[in-house]
């Protein structure tokens, strides 16, 4: 996802240090907020990639896949 986002010039995937994940696992509210922000960012990036694929007709239907 990171490479595709960079290629398309869209929002970059958030990177979180291991400490954030550990703190979130222990219930730290600030760390949990950062995890949620990352998940929301992943959804936005996935949406933008899907829109690019659909708008540029890069997705083949099952009928186009088989001769």
DSSP file (Angstrom, degrees, kcal/mol; ACC not computed):
  #  RESIDUE AA STRUCTURE BP1 BP2  ACC     N-H-->O    O-->H-N    N-H-->O    O-->H-N    TCO  KAPPA ALPHA  PHI   PSI    X-CA   Y-CA   Z-CA
    1    1 A X     >        0   0    0      0, 0.0     4,-2.8     0, 0.0     5,-0.2   0.000 360.0 360.0 360.0 -41.1    0.0    0.0    0.0
    2    2 A X  H  >  +     0   0    0      1,-0.2     4,-2.4     2,-0.2     5,-0.2   0.923 360.0  46.7 -59.5 -45.2    2.8    2.4    0.8
    3    3 A X  H  > S+     0   0    0      2,-0.2     4,-2.5     1,-0.2    -1,-0.2   0.904 113.6  47.4 -66.1 -41.4    4.5    2.0   -2.5
    4    4 A X  H  > S+     0   0    0      2,-0.2     4,-2.5     1,-0.2    -2,-0.2   0.923 112.2  50.1 -66.1 -43.7    1.2    2.4   -4.5
    5    5 A X  H  X>S+     0   0    0     -4,-2.8     5,-2.4     1,-0.2     4,-0.9   0.912 112.2  47.8 -60.9 -42.7    0.3    5.5   -2.4
    6    6 A X  H ><5S+     0   0    0     -4,-2.4     3,-0.6    -5,-0.2    -1,-0.2   0.930 111.5  50.2 -64.2 -44.5    3.7    7.0   -3.1
    7    7 A X  H 3<5S+     0   0    0     -4,-2.5    -2,-0.2     1,-0.2    -1,-0.2   0.895 114.1  44.7 -59.7 -41.6    3.5    6.2   -6.8
    8    8 A X  H 3<5S-     0   0    0     -4,-2.5    -1,-0.2    -5,-0.2    -2,-0.2   0.582 110.3-123.2 -81.6  -9.2    0.0    7.8   -7.1
    9    9 A X  T <<5 +     0   0    0     -4,-0.9    -3,-0.2    -3,-0.6     2,-0.2   0.834  65.2 133.3  72.3  33.0    1.1   10.8   -5.0
   10   10 A X      < -     0   0    0     -5,-2.4    -1,-0.2     1,-0.2    35,-0.1  -0.471  65.9 -45.9-106.5-178.5   -1.6   10.4   -2.4
   11   11 A X        -     0   0    0     -2,-0.2    -1,-0.2     1,-0.1     2,-0.2  -0.120  64.8-120.9 -47.2 135.4   -1.6   10.4    1.4
   12   12 A X        -     0   0    0      1,-0.1     2,-0.1    -3,-0.1    -1,-0.1  -0.563  27.8 -99.8 -84.5 147.0    1.3    8.3    2.8
   13   13 A X        -     0   0    0     -2,-0.2     2,-0.2     1,-0.1    -1,-0.1  -0.427  42.6-115.3 -64.5 132.8    0.7    5.4    5.1
   14   14 A X        -     0   0    0     24,-0.2     2,-0.5    -2,-0.1    -1,-0.1  -0.465  23.9-150.8 -71.9 139.3    1.3    6.3    8.7
   15   15 A X        -     0   0    0     -2,-0.2     2,-0.4     0, 0.0    -1,-0.0  -0.952  11.3-168.1-111.6 130.4    4.1    4.7   10.5
   16   16 A X        -     0   0    0     -2,-0.5     5,-0.1    19,-0.0    -2,-0.0  -0.952  22.8-117.1-118.6 136.0    3.9    4.1   14.2
   17   17 A X    >>  -     0   0    0     -2,-0.4     3,-1.2     1,-0.1     4,-1.1  -0.280  29.8-110.0 -66.3 157.1    6.7    3.1   16.5
   18   18 A X  H 3> S+     0   0    0      1,-0.3     4,-2.2     2,-0.2     5,-0.2   0.828 115.3  66.2 -56.0 -34.4    6.5   -0.2   18.3
   19   19 A X  H 3> S+     0   0    0      1,-0.2     4,-2.9     2,-0.2    -1,-0.3   0.858  96.5  55.4 -59.4 -35.4    6.1    1.7   21.6
   20   20 A X  H <> S+     0   0    0     -3,-1.2     4,-2.6     1,-0.2    -1,-0.2   0.924 108.3  47.7 -63.7 -43.5    2.7    3.0   20.5
   21   21 A X  H  X S+     0   0    0     -4,-1.1     4,-2.1     2,-0.2    -2,-0.2   0.900 113.0  48.5 -63.4 -41.0    1.4   -0.5   19.8
   22   22 A X  H  X S+     0   0    0     -4,-2.2     4,-1.0     2,-0.2    -2,-0.2   0.941 113.0  46.8 -65.1 -47.3    2.7   -1.7   23.2
   23   23 A X  H ><>S+     0   0    0     -4,-2.9     5,-2.5     1,-0.2     3,-0.7   0.899 111.0  52.3 -62.1 -40.2    1.1    1.2   25.0
   24   24 A X  H ><5S+     0   0    0     -4,-2.6     3,-1.8     1,-0.3    -1,-0.2   0.898 104.7  56.2 -62.6 -39.0   -2.2    0.7   23.1
   25   25 A X  H 3<5S+     0   0    0     -4,-2.1    -1,-0.3     1,-0.3    -2,-0.2   0.749 106.3  51.4 -63.3 -23.2   -2.1   -2.9   24.1
   26   26 A X  T <<5S-     0   0    0     -4,-1.0    -1,-0.3    -3,-0.7    -2,-0.2   0.341 126.3-101.3 -96.1   6.0   -2.0   -1.8   27.7
   27   27 A X  T < 5 +     0   0    0     -3,-1.8     2,-0.4     1,-0.3    -3,-0.2   0.588  59.8 165.0  91.4  10.5   -4.9    0.6   27.3
   28   28 A X     >< -     0   0    0     -5,-2.5     4,-2.4     1,-0.2    -1,-0.3  -0.485  29.2-149.8 -64.6 120.2   -3.1    3.9   26.9
   29   29 A X  H  > S+     0   0    0     -2,-0.4     4,-2.1     1,-0.2    -1,-0.2   0.860  93.0  50.8 -65.2 -38.2   -5.8    6.2   25.4
   30   30 A X  H  > S+     0   0    0      2,-0.2     4,-1.8     1,-0.2    -1,-0.2   0.912 112.0  47.7 -66.0 -41.4   -3.4    8.5   23.5
   31   31 A X  H  > S+     0   0    0      1,-0.2     4,-2.1     2,-0.2    -2,-0.2   0.900 110.3  52.5 -65.0 -40.6   -1.8    5.4   21.9
   32   32 A X  H  X S+     0   0    0     -4,-2.4     4,-2.4     1,-0.2    -1,-0.2   0.888 106.3  53.9 -62.7 -38.5   -5.2    4.0   21.0
   33   33 A X  H  X S+     0   0    0     -4,-2.1     4,-2.4     1,-0.2    -1,-0.2   0.895 107.8  50.4 -61.6 -40.1   -6.1    7.3   19.4
   34   34 A X  H  X S+     0   0    0     -4,-1.8     4,-2.2     2,-0.2    -2,-0.2   0.889 109.2  50.9 -65.8 -38.5   -3.0    7.1   17.2
   35   35 A X  H  X S+     0   0    0     -4,-2.1     4,-2.4     2,-0.2    -2,-0.2   0.919 110.6  49.4 -63.4 -43.3   -3.9    3.5   16.2
   36   36 A X  H  X S+     0   0    0     -4,-2.4     4,-2.6     1,-0.2     5,-0.2   0.913 109.3  51.9 -62.8 -42.9   -7.4    4.7   15.2
   37   37 A X  H  X S+     0   0    0     -4,-2.4     4,-2.2     1,-0.2    -1,-0.2   0.903 110.2  49.5 -59.3 -40.9   -5.9    7.6   13.2
   38   38 A X  H  X S+     0   0    0     -4,-2.2     4,-2.5     2,-0.2   -24,-0.2   0.922 110.6  49.2 -65.3 -43.3   -3.7    5.1   11.4
   39   39 A X  H  X S+     0   0    0     -4,-2.4     4,-1.9     2,-0.2    -2,-0.2   0.916 111.8  48.7 -62.1 -43.5   -6.6    2.8   10.6
   40   40 A X  H  X S+     0   0    0     -4,-2.6     4,-2.2     1,-0.2    -1,-0.2   0.890 110.3  51.9 -63.6 -38.8   -8.7    5.7    9.3
   41   41 A X  H  X S+     0   0    0     -4,-2.2     4,-2.7    -5,-0.2    -2,-0.2   0.913 106.9  53.2 -62.6 -43.1   -5.7    6.7    7.2
   42   42 A X  H  X S+     0   0    0     -4,-2.5     4,-2.6     1,-0.2    -1,-0.2   0.887 108.2  50.7 -59.3 -39.3   -5.5    3.2    5.7
   43   43 A X  H  X S+     0   0    0     -4,-1.9     4,-2.5     2,-0.2    -1,-0.2   0.925 110.6  48.4 -65.5 -44.2   -9.1    3.3    4.8
   44   44 A X  H  X S+     0   0    0     -4,-2.2     4,-2.4     2,-0.2    -2,-0.2   0.920 113.2  47.5 -61.3 -43.6   -8.7    6.7    3.0
   45   45 A X  H  X S+     0   0    0     -4,-2.7     4,-2.5     2,-0.2     5,-0.2   0.929 111.8  49.9 -63.9 -45.2   -5.6    5.4    1.1
   46   46 A X  H  X S+     0   0    0     -4,-2.6     4,-2.6     1,-0.2    -1,-0.2   0.910 110.9  50.5 -59.4 -42.7   -7.4    2.2    0.1
   47   47 A X  H  X S+     0   0    0     -4,-2.5     4,-2.6     2,-0.2    -1,-0.2   0.924 110.7  48.2 -61.0 -45.8  -10.4    4.2   -1.1
   48   48 A X  H  X S+     0   0    0     -4,-2.4     4,-2.1     2,-0.2    -2,-0.2   0.886 112.1  49.0 -65.5 -38.1   -8.2    6.5   -3.2
   49   49 A X  H  X S+     0   0    0     -4,-2.5     4,-2.5     2,-0.2    -1,-0.2   0.929 111.7  49.3 -65.3 -44.4   -6.3    3.5   -4.7
   50   50 A X  H  X S+     0   0    0     -4,-2.6     4,-2.7     1,-0.2     5,-0.2   0.907 110.4  50.7 -61.6 -41.9   -9.7    1.8   -5.5
   51   51 A X  H  X S+     0   0    0     -4,-2.6     4,-3.1     2,-0.2     5,-0.2   0.904 109.9  50.1 -62.7 -41.1  -10.9    5.0   -7.1
   52   52 A X  H  X S+     0   0    0     -4,-2.1     4,-1.7     2,-0.2    -2,-0.2   0.930 111.7  48.2 -61.7 -45.7   -7.8    5.3   -9.2
   53   53 A X  H  <>S+     0   0    0     -4,-2.5     5,-2.8     1,-0.2     6,-0.5   0.926 116.6  42.5 -61.7 -45.8   -8.2    1.7  -10.4
   54   54 A X  H ><5S+     0   0    0     -4,-2.7     3,-1.4     1,-0.2    -2,-0.2   0.921 113.2  51.2 -68.9 -44.0  -11.8    2.1  -11.3
   55   55 A X  H 3<5S+     0   0    0     -4,-3.1    -1,-0.2     1,-0.3    -2,-0.2   0.789 114.9  43.6 -64.9 -27.5  -11.4    5.6  -12.9
   56   56 A X  T 3<5S-     0   0    0     -4,-1.7    -1,-0.3    -5,-0.2    -2,-0.2   0.232 109.6-122.5-102.5  13.3   -8.6    4.2  -15.1
   57   57 A X  T < 5 +     0   0    0     -3,-1.4    -3,-0.2     1,-0.1    -4,-0.1   0.876  64.2 142.3  49.4  47.4  -10.4    1.0  -15.9
   58   58 A X      < +     0   0    0     -5,-2.8     2,-0.5    -6,-0.2    -4,-0.2   0.479  43.2  89.1 -93.9  -4.0   -7.6   -1.1  -14.6
   59   59 A X        -     0   0    0     -6,-0.5     2,-0.3    -5,-0.1     0, 0.0  -0.834  67.4-148.5 -99.1 126.2   -9.9   -3.7  -13.0
   60   60 A X        -     0   0    0     -2,-0.5     2,-0.1     2,-0.0    -2,-0.1  -0.725  11.6-129.6 -93.8 142.4  -10.9   -6.6  -15.3
   61   61 A X    >>  -     0   0    0     -2,-0.3     4,-1.1     1,-0.1     3,-0.8  -0.436  33.0-103.0 -78.5 162.7  -14.2   -8.3  -14.9
   62   62 A X  H 3> S+     0   0    0      1,-0.2     4,-1.0     2,-0.2     3,-0.4   0.855 123.3  56.8 -56.7 -33.6  -14.2  -12.1  -14.6
   63   63 A X  H 34 S+     0   0    0      1,-0.2    -1,-0.2     2,-0.2     3,-0.2   0.835 105.4  50.3 -67.6 -30.6  -15.3  -12.3  -18.3
   64   64 A X  H <4 S+     0   0    0     -3,-0.8    -1,-0.2     1,-0.2    -2,-0.2   0.695 103.3  62.0 -78.1 -17.9  -12.3  -10.4  -19.4
   65   65 A X  H  < S+     0   0    0     -4,-1.1     2,-0.5    -3,-0.4    -1,-0.2   0.797 100.6  54.9 -77.8 -28.1   -9.9  -12.6  -17.4
   66   66 A X     <        0   0    0     -4,-1.0    -1,-0.1    -3,-0.2     0, 0.0  -0.896 360.0 360.0-113.5 133.2  -10.7  -15.8  -19.3
   67   67 A X              0   0    0     -2,-0.5    -1,-0.1    -3,-0.0    -4,-0.1   0.507 360.0 360.0 -69.8 360.0  -10.5  -16.1  -23.1
